[in-house]
Amino acid sequence: MKHKVGQLVLNNKLGVGKVLEVRGDNVTVYFKDQSENPRIINVAVVPMTIAKDQDDPCFEEANMPKKLGKKMPARKRATRQLTGVPGQA
């Protein structure tokens, strides 16, 4: 069974979730009734089915945590060499 980003899935233990990322058998899912999110599920070991109902208000963009599922770029720090400052070599 092929999972797709944005798809709603069902896990017997964790409940209904939304697929955020798929990398081979590892599927990153946000589960609406779990406190620890998102979770990476290896679907070869822990099966998930595609939810019959693909419309759940809990998973609308406005209701999802803002940074969830988005990789933030590494922050570059501007540096400069200080010269002529007392105590600096």
N, C-alpha and C positions, 0 to 999 in steps of 0.2 A: 504494500500500500504506500503510495507516494504522498507525502505531506507537502503542503505549500504554505508560504508566508501569507498570513492573514486568515488562514483557515481556522475554524473552530473545531476542537478535538475533544474527545471524552476519554478520561482515564478512570478506571474503576475505583481507585483509591483517592486520587487528587481532584476528580470532578471535571468540570468544563474549563477549557483553556483556549488561548489564542496563540497560534504559531507565530513566533517572531523571527526565527531564523532556522534554516535547514542546512546542515553540513553532513552529508552522508546519512548515517544512521542516528546521528546526534541532532535532536530537534529541541530548540529553545522555545519554551512555552511559558506564558503568563497564565496562571490559574486563578480564577476570580475568588475562590473560597480559601485560598492559602495565604498565610502571612509571609512566607519566604518565597519571593519571586524575583526574577524569572528562574525557571528550573531547566536544566539540560537533561533531556530524557533520551536514553539510547533505545530506540524503538525496536531494535533487534532483541533486546532483553525485556523491556517493559512495553507491551503493546498498547497503542492508542487507536481508537476508532474515530472516524470523521463524524462529527455531530450531525444529526439529521437536521436540526434547526441551525442554520448558519447566520441567524440574526439575533443578537443578544445586546441590549442597550448597555450592559456593563462594559462591553468591549469597543464601544464607539470611541473615536479619537479623543473627544472631550473628556471622557471618563478614565482614560488610561493615564498612568503616571507620565509626566512630561519627558523624562530622560530614559524611560524604559525602552529597551530594544535599540536605542541609538548609540552608536559608538562615538564617543567624544574624541576629537582629535587631540593628540598630545600637545600640551601647551608649551610653546617655546618661550624661554625667558630671555629678555634682552639683557646683555651684560656689557659692561664697559670697564676698561682698566682705569683705576683711579691713580692719578699722578699728582704730585705736589700736595698731598694731604698729609698733615702731621701724623706720624706713627705708621705710615705706609712705606714699605721698602720699594 
